[in-house]
């Protein structure tokens, strides 16, 4: 399968767009997730100053599609669809967190605009007292504005740090989904071990490589087959996966 790494802004995203026949179903989940990530992930995790539309309908439809295909898929493909649903859930949660962060910034900015900043005025102030009160009012407003700017800057910085964590989590979940697709493809490949516990009984001794050197498996030993490939038959021997010589 040919893959293309997608660069989103200054981030190197793990989403990969497949250009060959997908390994499972009519369209592999990693292809659809990759296309969604390339189109939307950088916007979802953008700085809060950037006004972006959140693709909630798109991710909901994608998640519903994966859930439906998960219920109908053969056993070896189910884990990949389940993992794809988990990726969708993580993306939706990232959108929730972005909206919550924006709401916090907006709430902070509006706090001092709707209250009387502690001003105390006389009913009939003298000209001097009025000038003093106006100066105090301006100072209070300046101080409140400075506090707002500081708090808003802190909230935005917190989001930037959180966005890094969210992206890393999504990338990790996406990598897991792609690994499960690969495993499903291996189980479907020609020569792969069938779903049952296939065994093989040696007609002659076989010398195999093990973790700490070599071992000779006696004739008559029955072993569980793990897989088959061009190099031979991979079996489980004493808890290790070893390759029998052709």
N, C-alpha and C positions, 0 to 999 in steps of 0.2 A: 504494500500500500504506500503510495506516495503521499507525503505530508508537507504542509506548508506552515511555518511558524508565523503567527500574526503579531506584529508590533503595534501596540496601542499606546500612542503618545510616547511617554518616556518609559513605559513599562513593557517588558517582554512577557507576553501572556502565554500561558501554557495551552490555551485553546489551539487545537490543530484541525485544519479542514482537510478531510480525506477526499482524494480525487479518484480513487479506484473503487471497485465493487465493495460495498460495506460487508463486514464479516458476519453480521447477523441481521435477520429480517430483511425487509425491502429497503430499509434506510437506517444505517447505524445511528444510535443516539448521539455518539460523539460528533457526527457530522452536523446534526441539528444544533447541538449545544455549542459547537465551534462557531457556527454561523451566527448564532445569537450573541455569543460573547464578543465576536469581532464587531458586531453592529452596536451593542448596547453596554457592555461591561464598563468600558472606560468612562461613559457618561454617568452611569449609576454611581461610580466611585469618584467622580470629579469633585473638585473643591466646591464648597457650598456657595461661593459667589456666582458660580455658573448655573444659570437657569436651564434645567433639562426636563424633558418629559420622561416619566418612568414607564417602561413597557410592561405594565402589570398584566394587561390582557394577553400579550404574547407569551409571557412566561407561564401564565395560568393554562393557556391552551397547550403549551408544550408539556407541561406537567401532566395534564389530563390525558394527552396522547400516550405518554410513556406509561402511565398507570394502566391504561386500557391494554396496551401491547404487552405489558408485564403479565397481566392476567391470562393472556392467550398464548404466551411464548412457551416453547419447550423448556424443560428443566434446566438445560445448560445455558440458556439465554436469560433466564429470569434474574440472576444476580446483576447483570449489566443494566437491565431496565430499572431495577430497584435502585441501583446506584445513580442512575440518571435522574430519578425522582428526587433523590437526596440533593443533587446539584441544584435542581430547580428550587427546592426549598431554601437552600442557602442563598441563592440569588434574591428570592423574595424577601428574606429576612434582611438582606443588605439594603433593599429599597425601603423597608420599614425603618431601619436605623437612619437612613439618610433623611427621611421625612421628619423623624423625631429630632434630629440635629438641627434641621432648618427651623422647626417650630421653636426650639430653645433659643436660637438666635433672634428670631422675630419677637419672642416674648421679652427677651432682654432689652431689645431696642425700644419697646413701647412702654416700659415700666415708668419712666420719668416724664413721658409726654402727657400722661393723664392725671397727674397728681400735682398738688401745690407744693413745691419743693421746700416746705418748711418755712415759708415766708410769714412774717408777723407784721401787720400794718396797722397804723392808727386810723381811726375814722376821719380825722381832720389833721393830717400831718403838715408840719411846716415845710417850706420849700427845701430847707436843708435836710430835714428828715426824709422827705420824698426822694431827694437825690441819693441819700445814703441807702434807702431801701431798694432803689432801682439798681444801685451798684452791687448790693448784697445778692439781689435776685440774679443778676448776670453771673456773678461768681458761682452761685449754687448751680446754675444751669451748665456752666463750663465744667464744674467738677463732676456733675452727673454725666455729661457727655463723655468726659474722659474715662469715667468708670465703665460706661457702656462700650466704648471702643475697646478698652482692655478686656472686658468680659467676652465681647464678641470675637476678638482675636484669639482668645483662649479656647472658646468653643470651636472655632474653625480649625485651630491647630489640633485639638483633640480629635476632630473628625478625620483629619488627614492621617493621623496615626492609626485610627480605627479602620480607615479605608485600606491601609496596607495589610492589616490583619485579616480583613474580610477577603481581600483578593487572594492572599496566601491560602486561606481555607478553601475558597472556591477552586483554586488551581489544584490543591491536594485532592479534593473530592473528584474533580474532573479526571485527574491522572488515574485515580482508582477505578473510575468507570471505564476508562480506555483499557486498563489492564484486564478487567473482567471481560471486555469484548474480545481481547486477544485470547483469553482462556477459552471462551466459548468457541472461537474459531478453531483452536487446536483440537477441541473435542469433536468438531465436525470434519476435520481434515482427513484425507485418505490415509489409512494406516494407523490412525490414532486408536488408542485403546477404547473398546466399547464401554457403554455405561456400566455393565456388570463388573464383577471381580474376576477378570480373566486370569487364569493361572497357566503355568508351564512347568513341566517336569523334565529335568535334565536327563538325557540319555548317556551323557559322559561328563566327567569333571570339567569345570570351567574356571579359568583364572580371571579374576576381575580386579579392577582398581578400586580401593576403598580409601577412606579418609587418611589413614596412616600407612599406606603402602599397597600391598596386593593381598588377595586371599583366594584360596581355591575352594570352590563350592563343589561338594561331592556329587557324583552321579546319583540319580534317584531323588534329588531334592526338588520339592515343589515350591515354586516362587510365584508371587503375585505380579502380573504385568502392569507397569505404570503407563508405558507408551511404546510406540514403535517408530523408528525413523531410519534414515539411510545408513546410520552408523551401527544399527543393531536393535536389540530389544532391551528396553530399560525396565528393570525389575526392582522390587523392594527386597533387599537382603539385609537382615539384622538391623532394620531401621534406617538403612541407607539406600539411596537410589543408585544402582550400578548398571552398567551396560554390559550385556552378554556379548561375547565376540561372535561375529557372523558364523 
